[in-house]
């Protein structure tokens, strides 16, 4: 399974607004305007955790456990 992640980074004076999404979930965070690469990786990990949670919830619903 291929899971592509897309990012949109909106800079402002003190914060970066980072939007990350894939086929299943979307996440939006506001982070301080430093260490951009670290912030992107952190946001991507949050997105993947949310995606896994979504898949797990769908699995439970299909099995009749949710």
mmCIF file of the N, C-alpha and C atoms, coordinates in Angstrom:
data_MODEL
# 
_entry.id   MODEL 
# 
loop_
_atom_site.group_PDB 
_atom_site.id 
_atom_site.type_symbol 
_atom_site.label_atom_id 
_atom_site.label_alt_id 
_atom_site.label_comp_id 
_atom_site.label_asym_id 
_atom_site.label_entity_id 
_atom_site.label_seq_id 
_atom_site.pdbx_PDB_ins_code 
_atom_site.Cartn_x 
_atom_site.Cartn_y 
_atom_site.Cartn_z 
_atom_site.occupancy 
_atom_site.B_iso_or_equiv 
_atom_site.pdbx_formal_charge 
_atom_site.auth_seq_id 
_atom_site.auth_comp_id 
_atom_site.auth_asym_id 
_atom_site.auth_atom_id 
_atom_site.pdbx_PDB_model_num 
ATOM 1   N N  . UNK A 1 1  ? 0.844   -1.172 0.000  1.00 0.00 ? 1  UNK A N  1 
ATOM 2   C CA . UNK A 1 1  ? 0.000   0.000  0.000  1.00 0.00 ? 1  UNK A CA 1 
ATOM 3   C C  . UNK A 1 1  ? 0.891   1.237  0.000  1.00 0.00 ? 1  UNK A C  1 
ATOM 4   N N  . UNK A 1 2  ? 0.600   2.137  -0.891 1.00 0.00 ? 2  UNK A N  1 
ATOM 5   C CA . UNK A 1 2  ? 1.359   3.378  -1.004 1.00 0.00 ? 2  UNK A CA 1 
ATOM 6   C C  . UNK A 1 2  ? 0.567   4.502  -0.353 1.00 0.00 ? 2  UNK A C  1 
ATOM 7   N N  . UNK A 1 3  ? 1.205   5.212  0.548  1.00 0.00 ? 3  UNK A N  1 
ATOM 8   C CA . UNK A 1 3  ? 0.536   6.286  1.272  1.00 0.00 ? 3  UNK A CA 1 
ATOM 9   C C  . UNK A 1 3  ? 1.331   7.573  1.060  1.00 0.00 ? 3  UNK A C  1 
ATOM 10  N N  . UNK A 1 4  ? 0.845   8.430  0.185  1.00 0.00 ? 4  UNK A N  1 
ATOM 11  C CA . UNK A 1 4  ? 1.516   9.693  -0.105 1.00 0.00 ? 4  UNK A CA 1 
ATOM 12  C C  . UNK A 1 4  ? 1.048   10.766 0.872  1.00 0.00 ? 4  UNK A C  1 
ATOM 13  N N  . UNK A 1 5  ? 1.974   11.583 1.305  1.00 0.00 ? 5  UNK A N  1 
ATOM 14  C CA . UNK A 1 5  ? 1.666   12.686 2.208  1.00 0.00 ? 5  UNK A CA 1 
ATOM 15  C C  . UNK A 1 5  ? 1.950   14.001 1.485  1.00 0.00 ? 5  UNK A C  1 
ATOM 16  N N  . UNK A 1 6  ? 1.027   14.930 1.606  1.00 0.00 ? 6  UNK A N  1 
ATOM 17  C CA . UNK A 1 6  ? 1.173   16.250 1.016  1.00 0.00 ? 6  UNK A CA 1 
ATOM 18  C C  . UNK A 1 6  ? 1.244   17.278 2.133  1.00 0.00 ? 6  UNK A C  1 
ATOM 19  N N  . UNK A 1 7  ? 2.079   18.296 1.941  1.00 0.00 ? 7  UNK A N  1 
ATOM 20  C CA . UNK A 1 7  ? 2.266   19.344 2.939  1.00 0.00 ? 7  UNK A CA 1 
ATOM 21  C C  . UNK A 1 7  ? 1.950   20.699 2.336  1.00 0.00 ? 7  UNK A C  1 
ATOM 22  N N  . UNK A 1 8  ? 1.407   21.562 3.160  1.00 0.00 ? 8  UNK A N  1 
ATOM 23  C CA . UNK A 1 8  ? 1.231   22.958 2.832  1.00 0.00 ? 8  UNK A CA 1 
ATOM 24  C C  . UNK A 1 8  ? 1.755   23.738 4.027  1.00 0.00 ? 8  UNK A C  1 
ATOM 25  N N  . UNK A 1 9  ? 2.766   24.571 3.809  1.00 0.00 ? 9  UNK A N  1 
ATOM 26  C CA . UNK A 1 9  ? 3.369   25.345 4.888  1.00 0.00 ? 9  UNK A CA 1 
ATOM 27  C C  . UNK A 1 9  ? 3.060   26.822 4.649  1.00 0.00 ? 9  UNK A C  1 
ATOM 28  N N  . UNK A 1 10 ? 2.412   27.431 5.642  1.00 0.00 ? 10 UNK A N  1 
ATOM 29  C CA . UNK A 1 10 ? 2.027   28.839 5.551  1.00 0.00 ? 10 UNK A CA 1 
ATOM 30  C C  . UNK A 1 10 ? 2.839   29.604 6.598  1.00 0.00 ? 10 UNK A C  1 
ATOM 31  N N  . UNK A 1 11 ? 3.818   30.379 6.163  1.00 0.00 ? 11 UNK A N  1 
ATOM 32  C CA . UNK A 1 11 ? 4.641   31.117 7.129  1.00 0.00 ? 11 UNK A CA 1 
ATOM 33  C C  . UNK A 1 11 ? 3.936   32.376 7.618  1.00 0.00 ? 11 UNK A C  1 
ATOM 34  N N  . UNK A 1 12 ? 4.206   32.719 8.854  1.00 0.00 ? 12 UNK A N  1 
ATOM 35  C CA . UNK A 1 12 ? 3.781   34.001 9.402  1.00 0.00 ? 12 UNK A CA 1 
ATOM 36  C C  . UNK A 1 12 ? 4.950   34.538 10.225 1.00 0.00 ? 12 UNK A C  1 
ATOM 37  N N  . UNK A 1 13 ? 4.718   35.570 10.974 1.00 0.00 ? 13 UNK A N  1 
ATOM 38  C CA . UNK A 1 13 ? 5.816   36.204 11.696 1.00 0.00 ? 13 UNK A CA 1 
ATOM 39  C C  . UNK A 1 13 ? 6.431   35.291 12.757 1.00 0.00 ? 13 UNK A C  1 
ATOM 40  N N  . UNK A 1 14 ? 5.616   34.685 13.603 1.00 0.00 ? 14 UNK A N  1 
ATOM 41  C CA . UNK A 1 14 ? 6.133   33.878 14.704 1.00 0.00 ? 14 UNK A CA 1 
ATOM 42  C C  . UNK A 1 14 ? 5.863   32.384 14.565 1.00 0.00 ? 14 UNK A C  1 
ATOM 43  N N  . UNK A 1 15 ? 4.928   32.012 13.696 1.00 0.00 ? 15 UNK A N  1 
ATOM 44  C CA . UNK A 1 15 ? 4.521   30.614 13.606 1.00 0.00 ? 15 UNK A CA 1 
ATOM 45  C C  . UNK A 1 15 ? 4.497   30.132 12.166 1.00 0.00 ? 15 UNK A C  1 
ATOM 46  N N  . UNK A 1 16 ? 4.614   28.826 12.019 1.00 0.00 ? 16 UNK A N  1 
ATOM 47  C CA . UNK A 1 16 ? 4.365   28.159 10.746 1.00 0.00 ? 16 UNK A CA 1 
ATOM 48  C C  . UNK A 1 16 ? 3.060   27.390 10.903 1.00 0.00 ? 16 UNK A C  1 
ATOM 49  N N  . UNK A 1 17 ? 2.180   27.548 9.967  1.00 0.00 ? 17 UNK A N  1 
ATOM 50  C CA . UNK A 1 17 ? 0.973   26.729 9.952  1.00 0.00 ? 17 UNK A CA 1 
ATOM 51  C C  . UNK A 1 17 ? 1.264   25.606 8.968  1.00 0.00 ? 17 UNK A C  1 
ATOM 52  N N  . UNK A 1 18 ? 1.270   24.389 9.476  1.00 0.00 ? 18 UNK A N  1 
ATOM 53  C CA . UNK A 1 18 ? 1.602   23.230 8.661  1.00 0.00 ? 18 UNK A CA 1 
ATOM 54  C C  . UNK A 1 18 ? 0.349   22.386 8.498  1.00 0.00 ? 18 UNK A C  1 
ATOM 55  N N  . UNK A 1 19 ? -0.037  22.173 7.250  1.00 0.00 ? 19 UNK A N  1 
ATOM 56  C CA . UNK A 1 19 ? -1.132  21.274 6.932  1.00 0.00 ? 19 UNK A CA 1 
ATOM 57  C C  . UNK A 1 19 ? -0.528  20.045 6.265  1.00 0.00 ? 19 UNK A C  1 
ATOM 58  N N  . UNK A 1 20 ? -0.943  18.884 6.722  1.00 0.00 ? 20 UNK A N  1 
ATOM 59  C CA . UNK A 1 20 ? -0.484  17.644 6.119  1.00 0.00 ? 20 UNK A CA 1 
ATOM 60  C C  . UNK A 1 20 ? -1.702  16.768 5.887  1.00 0.00 ? 20 UNK A C  1 
ATOM 61  N N  . UNK A 1 21 ? -1.748  16.112 4.731  1.00 0.00 ? 21 UNK A N  1 
ATOM 62  C CA . UNK A 1 21 ? -2.882  15.246 4.461  1.00 0.00 ? 21 UNK A CA 1 
ATOM 63  C C  . UNK A 1 21 ? -2.458  14.104 3.554  1.00 0.00 ? 21 UNK A C  1 
ATOM 64  N N  . UNK A 1 22 ? -3.251  13.052 3.634  1.00 0.00 ? 22 UNK A N  1 
ATOM 65  C CA . UNK A 1 22 ? -3.117  11.931 2.718  1.00 0.00 ? 22 UNK A CA 1 
ATOM 66  C C  . UNK A 1 22 ? -4.516  11.563 2.269  1.00 0.00 ? 22 UNK A C  1 
ATOM 67  N N  . UNK A 1 23 ? -4.666  10.405 1.674  1.00 0.00 ? 23 UNK A N  1 
ATOM 68  C CA . UNK A 1 23 ? -5.949  9.994  1.122  1.00 0.00 ? 23 UNK A CA 1 
ATOM 69  C C  . UNK A 1 23 ? -7.013  9.810  2.210  1.00 0.00 ? 23 UNK A C  1 
ATOM 70  N N  . UNK A 1 24 ? -6.608  9.579  3.451  1.00 0.00 ? 24 UNK A N  1 
ATOM 71  C CA . UNK A 1 24 ? -7.538  9.203  4.503  1.00 0.00 ? 24 UNK A CA 1 
ATOM 72  C C  . UNK A 1 24 ? -7.730  10.246 5.602  1.00 0.00 ? 24 UNK A C  1 
ATOM 73  N N  . UNK A 1 25 ? -6.730  11.063 5.881  1.00 0.00 ? 25 UNK A N  1 
ATOM 74  C CA . UNK A 1 25 ? -6.790  11.993 7.013  1.00 0.00 ? 25 UNK A CA 1 
ATOM 75  C C  . UNK A 1 25 ? -6.146  13.329 6.656  1.00 0.00 ? 25 UNK A C  1 
ATOM 76  N N  . UNK A 1 26 ? -6.461  14.326 7.475  1.00 0.00 ? 26 UNK A N  1 
ATOM 77  C CA . UNK A 1 26 ? -5.840  15.644 7.347  1.00 0.00 ? 26 UNK A CA 1 
ATOM 78  C C  . UNK A 1 26 ? -5.539  16.149 8.744  1.00 0.00 ? 26 UNK A C  1 
ATOM 79  N N  . UNK A 1 27 ? -4.419  16.851 8.885  1.00 0.00 ? 27 UNK A N  1 
ATOM 80  C CA . UNK A 1 27 ? -4.030  17.420 10.166 1.00 0.00 ? 27 UNK A CA 1 
ATOM 81  C C  . UNK A 1 27 ? -3.496  18.826 9.906  1.00 0.00 ? 27 UNK A C  1 
ATOM 82  N N  . UNK A 1 28 ? -3.752  19.726 10.834 1.00 0.00 ? 28 UNK A N  1 
ATOM 83  C CA . UNK A 1 28 ? -3.263  21.106 10.726 1.00 0.00 ? 28 UNK A CA 1 
ATOM 84  C C  . UNK A 1 28 ? -2.726  21.517 12.083 1.00 0.00 ? 28 UNK A C  1 
ATOM 85  N N  . UNK A 1 29 ? -1.486  22.017 12.109 1.00 0.00 ? 29 UNK A N  1 
ATOM 86  C CA . UNK A 1 29 ? -0.852  22.429 13.350 1.00 0.00 ? 29 UNK A CA 1 
ATOM 87  C C  . UNK A 1 29 ? -0.183  23.789 13.158 1.00 0.00 ? 29 UNK A C  1 
ATOM 88  N N  . UNK A 1 30 ? -0.043  24.509 14.256 1.00 0.00 ? 30 UNK A N  1 
ATOM 89  C CA . UNK A 1 30 ? 0.706   25.769 14.267 1.00 0.00 ? 30 UNK A CA 1 
ATOM 90  C C  . UNK A 1 30 ? 1.941   25.544 15.134 1.00 0.00 ? 30 UNK A C  1 
ATOM 91  N N  . UNK A 1 31 ? 3.099   25.757 14.557 1.00 0.00 ? 31 UNK A N  1 
ATOM 92  C CA . UNK A 1 31 ? 4.359   25.518 15.257 1.00 0.00 ? 31 UNK A CA 1 
ATOM 93  C C  . UNK A 1 31 ? 5.191   26.789 15.237 1.00 0.00 ? 31 UNK A C  1 
ATOM 94  N N  . UNK A 1 32 ? 6.060   26.913 16.228 1.00 0.00 ? 32 UNK A N  1 
ATOM 95  C CA . UNK A 1 32 ? 6.974   28.071 16.245 1.00 0.00 ? 32 UNK A CA 1 
ATOM 96  C C  . UNK A 1 32 ? 7.837   28.049 14.996 1.00 0.00 ? 32 UNK A C  1 
ATOM 97  N N  . UNK A 1 33 ? 8.238   29.215 14.565 1.00 0.00 ? 33 UNK A N  1 
ATOM 98  C CA . UNK A 1 33 ? 8.913   29.402 13.285 1.00 0.00 ? 33 UNK A CA 1 
ATOM 99  C C  . UNK A 1 33 ? 10.407  29.096 13.367 1.00 0.00 ? 33 UNK A C  1 
ATOM 100 N N  . UNK A 1 34 ? 10.757  27.880 13.833 1.00 0.00 ? 34 UNK A N  1 
ATOM 101 C CA . UNK A 1 34 ? 12.150  27.460 13.850 1.00 0.00 ? 34 UNK A CA 1 
ATOM 102 C C  . UNK A 1 34 ? 12.204  25.948 13.610 1.00 0.00 ? 34 UNK A C  1 
ATOM 103 N N  . UNK A 1 35 ? 13.330  25.450 13.208 1.00 0.00 ? 35 UNK A N  1 
ATOM 104 C CA . UNK A 1 35 ? 13.531  24.019 12.965 1.00 0.00 ? 35 UNK A CA 1 
ATOM 105 C C  . UNK A 1 35 ? 12.446  23.448 12.046 1.00 0.00 ? 35 UNK A C  1 
ATOM 106 N N  . UNK A 1 36 ? 12.372  23.963 10.837 1.00 0.00 ? 36 UNK A N  1 
ATOM 107 C CA . UNK A 1 36 ? 11.300  23.626 9.905  1.00 0.00 ? 36 UNK A CA 1 
ATOM 108 C C  . UNK A 1 36 ? 11.273  22.136 9.576  1.00 0.00 ? 36 UNK A C  1 
ATOM 109 N N  . UNK A 1 37 ? 12.409  21.547 9.275  1.00 0.00 ? 37 UNK A N  1 
ATOM 110 C CA . UNK A 1 37 ? 12.448  20.128 8.902  1.00 0.00 ? 37 UNK A CA 1 
ATOM 111 C C  . UNK A 1 37 ? 11.947  19.262 10.056 1.00 0.00 ? 37 UNK A C  1 
ATOM 112 N N  . UNK A 1 38 ? 12.388  19.556 11.264 1.00 0.00 ? 38 UNK A N  1 
ATOM 113 C CA . UNK A 1 38 ? 11.925  18.820 12.438 1.00 0.00 ? 38 UNK A CA 1 
ATOM 114 C C  . UNK A 1 38 ? 10.408  18.917 12.567 1.00 0.00 ? 38 UNK A C  1 
ATOM 115 N N  . UNK A 1 39 ? 9.868   20.095 12.369 1.00 0.00 ? 39 UNK A N  1 
ATOM 116 C CA . UNK A 1 39 ? 8.422   20.307 12.486 1.00 0.00 ? 39 UNK A CA 1 
ATOM 117 C C  . UNK A 1 39 ? 7.662   19.515 11.418 1.00 0.00 ? 39 UNK A C  1 
ATOM 118 N N  . UNK A 1 40 ? 8.201   19.456 10.194 1.00 0.00 ? 40 UNK A N  1 
ATOM 119 C CA . UNK A 1 40 ? 7.544   18.696 9.134  1.00 0.00 ? 40 UNK A CA 1 
ATOM 120 C C  . UNK A 1 40 ? 7.540   17.199 9.450  1.00 0.00 ? 40 UNK A C  1 
ATOM 121 N N  . UNK A 1 41 ? 8.650   16.689 9.949  1.00 0.00 ? 41 UNK A N  1 
ATOM 122 C CA . UNK A 1 41 ? 8.732   15.270 10.304 1.00 0.00 ? 41 UNK A CA 1 
ATOM 123 C C  . UNK A 1 41 ? 7.765   14.961 11.444 1.00 0.00 ? 41 UNK A C  1 
ATOM 124 N N  . UNK A 1 42 ? 7.736   15.813 12.433 1.00 0.00 ? 42 UNK A N  1 
ATOM 125 C CA . UNK A 1 42 ? 6.834   15.623 13.575 1.00 0.00 ? 42 UNK A CA 1 
ATOM 126 C C  . UNK A 1 42 ? 5.371   15.624 13.124 1.00 0.00 ? 42 UNK A C  1 
ATOM 127 N N  . UNK A 1 43 ? 5.016   16.528 12.231 1.00 0.00 ? 43 UNK A N  1 
ATOM 128 C CA . UNK A 1 43 ? 3.657   16.601 11.714 1.00 0.00 ? 43 UNK A CA 1 
ATOM 129 C C  . UNK A 1 43 ? 3.322   15.358 10.888 1.00 0.00 ? 43 UNK A C  1 
ATOM 130 N N  . UNK A 1 44 ? 4.275   14.889 10.086 1.00 0.00 ? 44 UNK A N  1 
ATOM 131 C CA . UNK A 1 44 ? 4.049   13.678 9.293  1.00 0.00 ? 44 UNK A CA 1 
ATOM 132 C C  . UNK A 1 44 ? 3.812   12.475 10.204 1.00 0.00 ? 44 UNK A C  1 
ATOM 133 N N  . UNK A 1 45 ? 4.558   12.362 11.281 1.00 0.00 ? 45 UNK A N  1 
ATOM 134 C CA . UNK A 1 45 ? 4.354   11.258 12.219 1.00 0.00 ? 45 UNK A CA 1 
ATOM 135 C C  . UNK A 1 45 ? 2.974   11.334 12.874 1.00 0.00 ? 45 UNK A C  1 
ATOM 136 N N  . UNK A 1 46 ? 2.544   12.526 13.235 1.00 0.00 ? 46 UNK A N  1 
ATOM 137 C CA . UNK A 1 46 ? 1.203   12.691 13.803 1.00 0.00 ? 46 UNK A CA 1 
ATOM 138 C C  . UNK A 1 46 ? 0.132   12.261 12.801 1.00 0.00 ? 46 UNK A C  1 
ATOM 139 N N  . UNK A 1 47 ? 0.334   12.629 11.536 1.00 0.00 ? 47 UNK A N  1 
ATOM 140 C CA . UNK A 1 47 ? -0.617  12.254 10.493 1.00 0.00 ? 47 UNK A CA 1 
ATOM 141 C C  . UNK A 1 47 ? -0.679  10.740 10.338 1.00 0.00 ? 47 UNK A C  1 
ATOM 142 N N  . UNK A 1 48 ? 0.477   10.082 10.323 1.00 0.00 ? 48 UNK A N  1 
ATOM 143 C CA . UNK A 1 48 ? 0.484   8.626  10.164 1.00 0.00 ? 48 UNK A CA 1 
ATOM 144 C C  . UNK A 1 48 ? -0.157  7.937  11.359 1.00 0.00 ? 48 UNK A C  1 
ATOM 145 N N  . UNK A 1 49 ? 0.045   8.447  12.562 1.00 0.00 ? 49 UNK A N  1 
ATOM 146 C CA . UNK A 1 49 ? -0.618  7.875  13.733 1.00 0.00 ? 49 UNK A CA 1 
ATOM 147 C C  . UNK A 1 49 ? -2.137  8.031  13.628 1.00 0.00 ? 49 UNK A C  1 
ATOM 148 N N  . UNK A 1 50 ? -2.574  9.181  13.170 1.00 0.00 ? 50 UNK A N  1 
ATOM 149 C CA . UNK A 1 50 ? -4.008  9.398  12.988 1.00 0.00 ? 50 UNK A CA 1 
ATOM 150 C C  . UNK A 1 50 ? -4.557  8.468  11.907 1.00 0.00 ? 50 UNK A C  1 
ATOM 151 N N  . UNK A 1 51 ? -3.795  8.258  10.845 1.00 0.00 ? 51 UNK A N  1 
ATOM 152 C CA . UNK A 1 51 ? -4.220  7.362  9.775  1.00 0.00 ? 51 UNK A CA 1 
ATOM 153 C C  . UNK A 1 51 ? -4.332  5.928  10.280 1.00 0.00 ? 51 UNK A C  1 
ATOM 154 N N  . UNK A 1 52 ? -3.355  5.483  11.053 1.00 0.00 ? 52 UNK A N  1 
ATOM 155 C CA . UNK A 1 52 ? -3.399  4.130  11.621 1.00 0.00 ? 52 UNK A CA 1 
ATOM 156 C C  . UNK A 1 52 ? -4.616  3.989  12.532 1.00 0.00 ? 52 UNK A C  1 
ATOM 157 N N  . UNK A 1 53 ? -4.897  5.018  13.326 1.00 0.00 ? 53 UNK A N  1 
ATOM 158 C CA . UNK A 1 53 ? -6.076  4.994  14.198 1.00 0.00 ? 53 UNK A CA 1 
ATOM 159 C C  . UNK A 1 53 ? -7.353  4.878  13.370 1.00 0.00 ? 53 UNK A C  1 
ATOM 160 N N  . UNK A 1 54 ? -7.426  5.590  12.254 1.00 0.00 ? 54 UNK A N  1 
ATOM 161 C CA . UNK A 1 54 ? -8.583  5.519  11.370 1.00 0.00 ? 54 UNK A CA 1 
ATOM 162 C C  . UNK A 1 54 ? -8.737  4.117  10.795 1.00 0.00 ? 54 UNK A C  1 
ATOM 163 N N  . UNK A 1 55 ? -7.638  3.536  10.313 1.00 0.00 ? 55 UNK A N  1 
ATOM 164 C CA . UNK A 1 55 ? -7.687  2.175  9.767  1.00 0.00 ? 55 UNK A CA 1 
ATOM 165 C C  . UNK A 1 55 ? -8.124  1.177  10.839 1.00 0.00 ? 55 UNK A C  1 
ATOM 166 N N  . UNK A 1 56 ? -7.613  1.321  12.035 1.00 0.00 ? 56 UNK A N  1 
ATOM 167 C CA . UNK A 1 56 ? -7.961  0.409  13.123 1.00 0.00 ? 56 UNK A CA 1 
ATOM 168 C C  . UNK A 1 56 ? -9.445  0.535  13.482 1.00 0.00 ? 56 UNK A C  1 
ATOM 169 N N  . UNK A 1 57 ? -9.953  1.763  13.508 1.00 0.00 ? 57 UNK A N  1 
ATOM 170 C CA . UNK A 1 57 ? -11.375 1.978  13.795 1.00 0.00 ? 57 UNK A CA 1 
ATOM 171 C C  . UNK A 1 57 ? -12.252 1.332  12.722 1.00 0.00 ? 57 UNK A C  1 
ATOM 172 N N  . UNK A 1 58 ? -11.864 1.476  11.463 1.00 0.00 ? 58 UNK A N  1 
ATOM 173 C CA . UNK A 1 58 ? -12.616 0.842  10.379 1.00 0.00 ? 58 UNK A CA 1 
ATOM 174 C C  . UNK A 1 58 ? -12.571 -0.672 10.489 1.00 0.00 ? 58 UNK A C  1 
ATOM 175 N N  . UNK A 1 59 ? -11.419 -1.202 10.880 1.00 0.00 ? 59 UNK A N  1 
ATOM 176 C CA . UNK A 1 59 ? -11.271 -2.644 11.063 1.00 0.00 ? 59 UNK A CA 1 
ATOM 177 C C  . UNK A 1 59 ? -12.213 -3.139 12.157 1.00 0.00 ? 59 UNK A C  1 
ATOM 178 N N  . UNK A 1 60 ? -12.301 -2.422 13.273 1.00 0.00 ? 60 UNK A N  1 
ATOM 179 C CA . UNK A 1 60 ? -13.176 -2.824 14.366 1.00 0.00 ? 60 UNK A CA 1 
ATOM 180 C C  . UNK A 1 60 ? -14.645 -2.760 13.964 1.00 0.00 ? 60 UNK A C  1 
ATOM 181 N N  . UNK A 1 61 ? -15.005 -1.736 13.194 1.00 0.00 ? 61 UNK A N  1 
ATOM 182 C CA . UNK A 1 61 ? -16.391 -1.594 12.738 1.00 0.00 ? 61 UNK A CA 1 
ATOM 183 C C  . UNK A 1 61 ? -16.749 -2.769 11.828 1.00 0.00 ? 61 UNK A C  1 
ATOM 184 N N  . UNK A 1 62 ? -15.853 -3.122 10.915 1.00 0.00 ? 62 UNK A N  1 
ATOM 185 C CA . UNK A 1 62 ? -16.125 -4.236 10.003 1.00 0.00 ? 62 UNK A CA 1 
ATOM 186 C C  . UNK A 1 62 ? -16.211 -5.567 10.723 1.00 0.00 ? 62 UNK A C  1 
ATOM 187 N N  . UNK A 1 63 ? -15.492 -5.714 11.814 1.00 0.00 ? 63 UNK A N  1 
ATOM 188 C CA . UNK A 1 63 ? -15.520 -6.960 12.576 1.00 0.00 ? 63 UNK A CA 1 
ATOM 189 C C  . UNK A 1 63 ? -16.693 -6.993 13.566 1.00 0.00 ? 63 UNK A C  1 
ATOM 190 N N  . UNK A 1 64 ? -17.416 -5.870 13.679 1.00 0.00 ? 64 UNK A N  1 
ATOM 191 C CA . UNK A 1 64 ? -18.545 -5.798 14.585 1.00 0.00 ? 64 UNK A CA 1 
ATOM 192 C C  . UNK A 1 64 ? -18.156 -5.556 16.022 1.00 0.00 ? 64 UNK A C  1 
ATOM 193 N N  . UNK A 1 65 ? -16.933 -5.024 16.233 1.00 0.00 ? 65 UNK A N  1 
ATOM 194 C CA . UNK A 1 65 ? -16.453 -4.787 17.599 1.00 0.00 ? 65 UNK A CA 1 
ATOM 195 C C  . UNK A 1 65 ? -16.519 -3.319 17.997 1.00 0.00 ? 65 UNK A C  1 
ATOM 196 N N  . UNK A 1 66 ? -16.874 -2.449 17.058 1.00 0.00 ? 66 UNK A N  1 
ATOM 197 C CA . UNK A 1 66 ? -16.815 -1.025 17.350 1.00 0.00 ? 66 UNK A CA 1 
ATOM 198 C C  . UNK A 1 66 ? -18.123 -0.361 17.497 1.00 0.00 ? 66 UNK A C  1 
# 
